[in-house]
Amino acid sequence: MKLYELTQIYNNLMDLDLSEDELKVHLTNIEDEIEEKADNIAKVLKSMDAEAVALKDEETRLAEKRKAIENRSKGLKMYLQDQMILVDKKKFKTTLFSFNIQKNAPSLKIIDESKVPEEFFVIERKLNKTDFKNAVKDGLYADAATLESSESLRIR
């Protein structure tokens, strides 16, 4: 039987005209089944959590591997460029590829940031939620925010 069906039966039993002893027996049986279902759900949740952790670890491992490959690729490209410059061969073609050392668009290199005028800086606006929450707790800014409590299931 599904958990929601057990919950419906549990609620329906309360509406029936049963003796106290009969009601206790039925409720105990259903509560036992609900607890068994809860145990099984908790097992599935633990399994899912473990799989999520394993996937996160694999993501990290793959990201590190990707970064290493990118670095090797960048190093190999720089090696080829350096060798082309050393032999003064800045442009050539092979049957598979074309090679060309070309000028890049100018990039900005900051020498002294303190000498850059303020007009070129961007100020980022960020809400300090901790302080604002405390202000709302103190009864301020009721038109801007409210405090909401919620519930969550903890399985240990």
C-alpha positions as CSV (number, residue, x, y, z in Angstrom):
1,M,0.0,0.0,0.0
2,K,1.2,3.5,-0.8
3,L,2.0,6.0,2.0
4,Y,-0.7,8.5,0.9
5,E,-3.2,5.6,1.0
6,L,-2.2,4.7,4.5
7,T,-2.6,8.4,5.5
8,Q,-6.1,8.5,4.0
9,I,-7.1,5.3,5.8
10,Y,-5.6,6.7,9.1
11,N,-7.7,9.9,8.7
12,N,-10.8,7.9,7.7
13,L,-10.6,5.7,10.8
14,M,-10.9,8.8,12.9
15,D,-14.3,9.5,11.2
16,L,-15.6,5.9,11.8
17,D,-17.7,5.0,14.8
18,L,-15.4,2.4,16.3
19,S,-14.9,1.4,19.9
20,E,-11.8,2.8,21.5
21,D,-10.1,-0.6,21.5
22,E,-10.9,-1.3,17.9
23,L,-9.7,2.2,16.9
24,K,-6.4,1.7,18.8
25,V,-5.7,-1.7,17.1
26,H,-6.4,-0.3,13.6
27,L,-4.4,2.9,14.3
28,T,-1.5,0.9,15.7
29,N,-1.4,-1.3,12.6
30,I,-1.5,1.6,10.2
31,E,1.1,3.6,12.2
32,D,3.4,0.5,12.0
33,E,2.9,0.4,8.3
34,I,3.5,4.1,8.0
35,E,6.7,3.8,10.0
36,E,7.9,0.9,7.8
37,K,7.2,3.1,4.7
38,A,9.1,6.0,6.3
39,D,12.1,3.7,7.0
40,N,12.0,2.6,3.4
41,I,11.8,6.1,2.1
42,A,14.7,7.1,4.4
43,K,16.8,4.3,2.9
44,V,16.0,5.6,-0.6
45,L,16.9,9.1,0.5
46,K,20.2,8.1,2.0
47,S,21.0,6.2,-1.2
48,M,20.1,9.2,-3.3
49,D,22.2,11.5,-1.1
50,A,25.2,9.1,-1.4
51,E,24.8,9.1,-5.1
52,A,24.6,12.9,-5.2
53,V,27.9,13.1,-3.2
54,A,29.6,10.6,-5.5
55,L,28.4,12.6,-8.6
56,K,29.7,15.8,-7.0
57,D,33.1,14.2,-6.3
58,E,33.1,13.0,-9.9
59,E,32.3,16.5,-11.2
60,T,35.2,17.8,-9.2
61,R,37.5,15.1,-10.5
62,L,36.4,15.8,-14.1
63,A,36.8,19.6,-13.7
64,E,40.4,19.1,-12.4
65,K,41.1,16.7,-15.4
66,R,39.6,19.3,-17.8
67,K,41.7,22.1,-16.3
68,A,44.9,19.9,-16.6
69,I,44.1,19.2,-20.3
70,E,43.4,22.9,-21.0
71,N,46.7,23.8,-19.3
72,R,48.6,21.2,-21.4
73,S,46.9,22.5,-24.5
74,K,47.8,26.1,-23.7
75,G,51.4,25.1,-22.9
76,L,51.7,23.1,-26.2
77,K,50.3,26.1,-28.1
78,M,52.8,28.4,-26.5
79,Y,55.6,26.0,-27.2
80,L,54.7,25.9,-30.9
81,Q,54.4,29.7,-31.0
82,D,57.8,30.2,-29.3
83,Q,59.4,27.8,-31.8
84,M,57.8,29.5,-34.8
85,I,59.2,32.8,-33.5
86,L,62.7,31.4,-33.0
87,V,62.9,30.2,-36.6
88,D,61.2,33.4,-37.8
89,K,58.3,31.5,-39.4
90,K,55.2,33.4,-38.5
91,K,52.9,32.1,-41.2
92,F,52.7,28.8,-43.1
93,K,50.3,26.1,-44.3
94,T,50.3,22.4,-44.1
95,T,47.9,19.9,-45.7
96,L,45.8,19.9,-42.5
97,F,46.2,23.3,-40.9
98,S,47.2,26.9,-41.4
99,F,49.5,28.6,-38.8
100,N,49.7,32.3,-38.3
101,I,51.1,34.4,-35.5
102,Q,49.1,37.6,-35.5
103,K,48.7,40.7,-33.4
104,N,45.9,40.6,-30.8
105,A,43.6,43.5,-29.9
106,P,45.1,45.7,-27.3
107,S,44.4,44.7,-23.7
108,L,44.3,47.0,-20.7
109,K,47.0,46.6,-18.1
110,I,46.4,48.7,-15.0
111,I,49.6,50.2,-13.6
112,D,48.2,52.0,-10.6
113,E,44.5,51.5,-9.8
114,S,44.5,54.4,-7.4
115,K,45.1,56.8,-10.3
116,V,42.0,55.6,-12.2
117,P,39.2,58.2,-12.0
118,E,36.1,57.2,-9.9
119,E,33.8,57.4,-13.0
120,F,35.3,54.1,-14.3
121,F,34.4,52.1,-11.2
122,V,31.2,50.2,-10.7
123,I,29.6,50.1,-7.3
124,E,27.9,46.9,-6.6
125,R,24.7,47.1,-4.4
126,K,24.3,44.1,-2.1
127,L,21.7,43.5,0.5
128,N,23.0,42.5,3.9
129,K,20.3,40.0,4.7
130,T,21.5,39.3,8.3
131,D,21.3,42.9,9.4
132,F,18.1,43.4,7.5
133,K,16.5,40.3,9.1
134,N,17.4,41.7,12.5
135,A,15.8,45.0,11.7
136,V,12.6,43.2,10.5
137,K,12.7,41.2,13.7
138,D,12.7,44.5,15.6
139,G,9.5,45.5,13.8
140,L,11.1,47.8,11.2
141,Y,10.4,47.8,7.4
142,A,7.2,45.8,7.6
143,D,6.3,47.1,4.2
144,A,9.5,45.7,2.7
145,A,9.8,42.2,4.1
146,T,8.3,39.7,6.5
147,L,9.8,36.8,8.4
148,E,8.5,33.4,7.5
149,S,9.0,30.2,9.4
150,S,9.0,26.8,7.6
151,E,9.4,23.2,8.5
152,S,11.6,20.5,7.1
153,L,12.1,16.8,7.6
154,R,15.3,15.7,9.4
155,I,16.2,12.1,9.2
156,R,19.0,10.8,11.5
